[in-house]
């Protein structure tokens, strides 16, 4: 607006063509200034975008390297678990072995009970024999 007012103050003695040429020149200068300002803003925005993209690329590279280390660790863990798993037995096999152990324990209990019964019988026989011997000794010494 100010420039238009300045241009309207042009001398009325100048021809219309000269006045229009002067106005056009000043408007061209204004357009050039706006264009230069926009180009500068565009360049600054482009630099900011380039910096952001470079930063993003660097972050992606770091994350990729970190992921690679993590995956390598997981691969090692998978191998370790796989080697450990080869030492495991199946549930069916474990249950079968458990039943076998229970059967052995039951056999031992019954053997113990049988031998315990035998021991009781043997103990009773020994006690009977000892008591007969004592009675016989008492009878022998009481007569003599």
C-alpha positions as CSV (number, residue, x, y, z in Angstrom):
1,X,0.0,0.0,0.0
2,X,2.7,2.5,0.9
3,X,4.5,1.9,-2.4
4,X,1.3,2.4,-4.4
5,X,0.8,5.7,-2.5
6,X,4.4,6.6,-3.3
7,X,3.8,5.8,-7.0
8,X,0.6,7.7,-7.1
9,X,2.6,10.7,-6.0
10,X,4.5,10.5,-9.3
11,X,4.5,13.7,-11.1
12,X,1.4,14.1,-13.2
13,X,3.6,15.5,-15.9
14,X,5.1,12.1,-16.7
15,X,3.4,10.2,-19.4
16,X,1.1,7.4,-18.5
17,X,3.5,4.8,-20.1
18,X,6.4,6.1,-18.0
19,X,4.3,6.0,-14.8
20,X,3.2,2.4,-15.7
21,X,6.8,1.4,-16.4
22,X,7.9,2.8,-13.0
23,X,5.0,1.0,-11.2
24,X,5.8,-2.3,-13.1
25,X,9.5,-2.0,-12.2
26,X,8.7,-1.5,-8.5
27,X,6.3,-4.3,-8.5
28,X,8.8,-6.6,-10.2
29,X,11.3,-5.6,-7.5
30,X,8.7,-6.5,-4.9
31,X,8.0,-9.8,-6.6
32,X,11.8,-10.5,-6.8
33,X,12.1,-9.7,-3.0
34,X,9.2,-12.1,-2.2
35,X,10.7,-14.7,-4.5
36,X,14.1,-14.4,-2.8
37,X,12.5,-14.6,0.6
38,X,10.5,-17.7,-0.4
39,X,13.6,-19.3,-1.9
40,X,15.5,-18.6,1.3
41,X,12.7,-20.2,3.4
42,X,12.5,-23.1,1.0
43,X,16.3,-23.6,1.3
44,X,16.1,-23.5,5.1
45,X,13.2,-25.9,5.1
46,X,15.1,-28.3,2.7
47,X,18.2,-28.1,5.0
48,X,16.0,-28.9,8.0
49,X,14.4,-31.9,6.2
50,X,17.9,-33.1,5.1
51,X,19.1,-32.9,8.7
52,X,15.9,-34.7,9.9
53,X,16.3,-37.5,7.3
54,X,20.0,-37.9,8.1
55,X,19.2,-38.1,11.8
56,X,16.4,-40.6,11.1
57,X,18.8,-42.7,8.9
58,X,21.4,-42.7,11.7
59,X,18.8,-43.8,14.3
60,X,17.6,-46.5,12.0
61,X,21.1,-47.8,11.5
62,X,21.7,-47.8,15.2
63,X,18.4,-49.6,15.9
64,X,19.2,-52.1,13.1
65,X,22.6,-52.9,14.7
66,X,21.0,-53.2,18.1
67,X,18.3,-55.5,16.6
68,X,21.0,-57.6,15.0
69,X,22.8,-58.1,18.3
70,X,19.5,-59.0,19.9
71,X,18.6,-61.6,17.2
72,X,22.1,-63.1,17.4
73,X,21.6,-63.5,21.2
74,X,18.2,-65.1,20.6
75,X,19.7,-67.5,18.0
76,X,22.3,-68.5,20.6
77,X,19.6,-69.0,23.2
78,X,17.5,-71.1,20.7
79,X,20.5,-73.4,20.2
80,X,21.1,-73.6,23.9
81,X,17.5,-74.5,24.5
82,X,17.5,-77.0,21.7
83,X,20.6,-78.8,23.1
84,X,19.0,-78.8,26.6
85,X,15.8,-80.2,25.2
86,X,17.6,-83.2,23.8
87,X,18.3,-84.3,27.5
88,X,14.6,-84.1,28.4
89,X,12.3,-87.2,28.4
90,X,8.8,-87.3,27.3
91,X,5.9,-87.0,29.8
92,X,4.8,-90.6,28.9
93,X,8.4,-91.9,29.6
94,X,8.5,-90.0,32.9
95,X,5.1,-91.3,34.0
96,X,6.2,-94.9,33.1
97,X,9.4,-94.5,35.1
98,X,7.4,-93.1,38.0
99,X,5.0,-96.1,37.9
100,X,8.0,-98.4,37.9
101,X,9.5,-96.7,40.9
102,X,6.2,-96.9,42.7
103,X,6.0,-100.7,41.9
104,X,9.5,-101.2,43.2
105,X,8.6,-99.4,46.4
106,X,5.5,-101.6,46.8
107,X,7.6,-104.7,46.2
108,X,10.1,-103.5,48.9
109,X,7.2,-102.9,51.3
110,X,5.7,-106.3,50.8
111,X,9.2,-107.9,51.1
112,X,9.7,-106.0,54.3
113,X,6.3,-107.1,55.6
114,X,7.1,-110.7,54.7
115,X,10.5,-110.6,56.3
116,X,9.1,-108.7,59.2
117,X,6.6,-111.5,59.7
118,X,9.4,-114.1,59.4
119,X,11.4,-112.2,62.0
120,X,8.4,-112.1,64.3
121,X,8.0,-115.9,63.9
122,X,11.7,-116.5,64.4
123,X,11.7,-114.2,67.4
124,X,8.8,-116.1,68.9
125,X,10.5,-119.5,68.3
126,X,13.7,-118.2,69.9
127,X,11.8,-116.9,72.8
128,X,9.9,-120.2,73.2
129,X,13.1,-122.2,73.0
130,X,14.9,-120.0,75.5
131,X,11.9,-120.2,77.9
132,X,11.9,-124.1,77.6
133,X,15.7,-124.1,78.2
134,X,15.2,-121.9,81.3
135,X,12.4,-124.2,82.6
136,X,14.5,-127.3,82.0
137,X,17.5,-125.7,83.8
138,X,15.2,-124.7,86.7
139,X,13.9,-128.3,86.9
140,X,17.4,-129.8,86.7
141,X,18.8,-127.5,89.4
142,X,15.8,-127.9,91.7
143,X,16.3,-131.7,91.7
144,X,19.9,-131.5,92.4
